């Protein structure tokens, strides 16, 4: 059967009028499911997202990101399942643990007493947040909550990071000089030595393999923590303190 111009025009108009209906129905169903699944949240607005097509997961700088190729968009987001589990964090932790093979604990600069909870720390002597983290660790040690830190230097962000890292590593008392530099000390001249230079270069290679791009970055109990997240560190110390108390 062949349709005339008027019939074709009417069909097109009917299709145009009918187009919003399936989208509206799908939107209403999605909104209803959202409210039923996440009953603890209140939603004021709901509508289509700008993201189109399938979304893929990637890791960049130790961080999980999501990519939507159809709409050419990158999403920096945390994905939670219906039980409230942050599956983005789980994927990030799994990725970090997978890459820990690039680290040799025997080659780390160790700060802190044996037997204390262990923290792997990627740091930069010129990073202000790293210095804030150092003050936090000192305060916690004074409270009787020390940690044993395995230090790896990140030297590719600030111009003097490599030189100051080497200075620390070439000092007779590395821990004392570490605390001095992170406390704001500005030596008239920076020490140099072959061993310190080699350690800085080795750390740079390890940092690149793992994908660390920001400081401070910590690995605590196999979990990667980006930045100075005081709340997470307080919880880490509280959990270990509780475990210690339970043993006694």
C-alpha positions in Angstrom: 0.0 0.0 0.0 1.3 3.5 -0.9 0.6 6.4 1.4 -0.2 9.8 0.0 1.4 13.0 1.2 -1.3 13.8 3.6 -1.2 10.4 5.2 2.6 10.6 5.5 2.4 14.0 7.1 -0.2 12.7 9.6 2.0 9.7 10.4 5.0 11.9 11.1 3.0 14.2 13.3 1.6 11.2 15.2 5.2 9.9 15.7 6.3 13.3 16.9 3.5 13.5 19.4 4.2 9.9 20.5 7.9 10.3 21.0 7.9 11.8 24.5 5.6 9.1 25.9 8.1 6.2 26.0 10.8 8.5 27.5 8.3 9.7 30.1 7.3 6.2 31.0 10.9 5.1 31.3 11.8 8.2 33.3 8.9 7.5 35.7 9.8 3.9 36.1 13.5 4.8 36.8 12.5 7.4 39.4 10.2 4.9 41.1 12.9 2.3 41.2 15.4 4.8 42.5 13.1 5.7 45.4 12.4 2.1 46.2 16.1 1.1 46.1 17.6 4.0 48.0 14.8 4.6 50.6 17.1 6.6 52.9 17.5 9.4 50.4 15.1 12.2 49.4 15.2 13.3 45.8 14.0 16.8 44.8 14.6 16.5 41.1 14.9 13.8 38.5 15.5 13.7 34.8 17.7 12.3 32.0 21.5 12.5 32.5 23.7 14.2 29.8 25.7 10.9 29.6 24.9 8.7 26.6 25.6 5.1 25.7 27.7 2.6 27.6 30.1 3.7 30.3 33.6 2.2 30.8 35.9 2.1 33.8 39.6 3.1 33.7 42.3 3.9 36.1 44.3 7.1 35.9 46.9 8.2 38.5 45.6 5.5 40.9 42.1 6.8 40.6 39.1 5.1 39.1 37.3 7.2 36.4 34.4 6.4 34.0 34.3 7.2 30.3 31.3 7.5 28.0 32.6 7.4 24.5 29.3 8.2 22.8 29.0 11.6 24.5 32.8 11.9 24.9 32.6 12.5 28.7 34.7 11.6 31.6 33.1 11.1 35.0 34.9 11.5 38.3 32.4 9.8 40.5 31.8 7.3 43.2 29.4 4.4 42.4 27.4 2.9 45.2 25.3 -0.3 45.0 21.9 -0.7 46.5 23.4 -1.8 49.8 25.4 1.4 50.1 28.8 -0.2 49.2 31.1 2.1 47.4 32.1 -0.2 44.5 34.4 2.5 43.0 36.5 2.5 46.2 36.6 -1.3 46.1 37.8 -1.3 42.5 40.4 1.4 43.4 41.7 -0.6 46.3 41.9 -3.7 44.2 43.9 -1.8 41.6 46.3 -0.4 44.3 46.9 -3.9 45.8 47.6 -5.3 42.4 50.3 -2.7 41.9 52.0 -3.0 45.3 54.4 -5.6 43.7 56.3 -2.6 42.3 57.3 -1.6 45.8 60.1 -3.1 47.8 59.5 -2.4 51.5 63.2 -3.0 52.2 64.0 0.1 50.2 61.6 2.4 51.9 62.6 5.1 54.3 61.1 3.8 57.5 59.8 6.3 60.1 58.1 5.1 63.3 58.4 2.2 65.8 58.2 -1.5 65.0 54.9 -3.1 65.9 52.9 0.1 65.1 50.3 0.0 62.4 52.0 0.2 59.0 51.2 3.0 56.5 52.7 3.2 52.9 53.2 6.9 52.2 54.0 8.7 49.0 55.1 12.2 49.9 56.8 15.3 48.6 58.8 17.6 50.9 57.4 20.7 49.2 53.7 19.6 49.3 51.8 21.7 51.9 49.3 18.9 52.5 52.2 16.5 53.2 53.4 18.9 55.8 50.0 19.0 57.3 49.9 15.2 57.4 53.3 15.2 59.1 51.9 17.4 61.9 49.0 15.0 62.2 51.3 12.0 62.6 53.3 13.9 65.2 50.2 14.8 67.2 48.9 11.2 67.1 52.3 9.8 68.2 52.1 12.2 71.2 48.7 10.7 72.0 50.2 7.3 72.1 49.0 6.3 68.6 52.2 6.1 66.5 52.4 4.5 63.0 55.2 2.9 61.1 55.5 4.7 57.8 57.1 3.3 54.7 58.1 6.4 52.8 58.5 6.8 49.1 59.3 10.2 47.6 57.3 11.7 44.7 59.8 14.1 43.0 58.1 15.0 39.8 55.6 17.7 41.0 57.5 20.5 42.7 60.9 21.8 41.5 62.9 21.2 44.7 61.2 18.0 45.7 64.0 15.7 44.4 66.8 17.8 45.9 65.1 18.0 49.3 64.3 14.3 49.2 68.0 13.5 48.4 69.1 15.8 51.2 66.9 13.9 53.7 68.3 10.5 52.5 71.9 11.7 52.7 71.5 12.9 56.3 73.0 10.9 59.2 69.7 11.0 61.0 67.2 10.6 58.2 64.1 10.6 60.4 65.2 13.8 62.3 66.0 15.6 59.0 62.7 14.4 57.5 60.8 16.0 60.4 62.9 19.2 60.2 62.3 19.7 56.4 58.6 18.9 56.7 58.5 21.3 59.7 59.6 24.1 57.4 63.4 24.1 57.8 65.4 25.6 54.9 69.0 24.4 55.0 71.6 26.8 53.5 72.8 23.9 51.3 71.3 20.6 50.5 73.2 17.4 51.0 74.0 15.1 48.0 75.1 11.5 47.8 75.0 8.6 45.4 72.8 6.4 47.6 70.3 9.2 48.2 70.2 10.1 44.5 69.6 6.4 43.6 66.8 6.1 46.1 65.0 9.2 44.7 65.3 7.8 41.2 64.1 4.3 42.3 61.1 5.9 44.0 60.2 7.9 40.9 60.2 4.7 38.9 58.0 2.9 41.4 55.6 5.9 41.6 55.2 5.9 37.9 54.5 2.1 37.8 51.8 2.5 40.4 50.3 5.6 38.9 50.7 8.0 41.8 50.2 11.6 40.5 49.3 13.5 43.7 50.6 13.8 47.2 50.1 12.8 49.8 48.9 9.3 48.8 48.6 6.6 51.4 47.9 2.9 51.4 46.4 1.8 54.7 45.2 -1.8 55.2 45.4 -2.3 51.5 43.2 0.8 50.8 44.4 3.7 48.7 43.7 7.1 50.3 44.3 10.2 48.1 45.2 13.4 49.9 45.2 14.2 53.6 41.9 12.6 54.6 42.0 13.2 58.4 38.7 11.4 59.0 39.8 8.2 57.3 43.1 8.3 59.2 41.4 8.8 62.5 39.2 5.8 61.8 42.2 3.7 60.8 44.0 4.5 64.1 40.8 3.9 66.1 40.3 0.5 64.4 43.8 -0.6 65.2 43.5 0.7 68.7 40.4 -1.4 69.2 42.1 -4.5 67.8 45.0 -4.0 70.3 42.6 -3.5 73.2 40.8 -6.7 72.3 44.0 -8.7 72.5 44.6 -7.6 76.1 
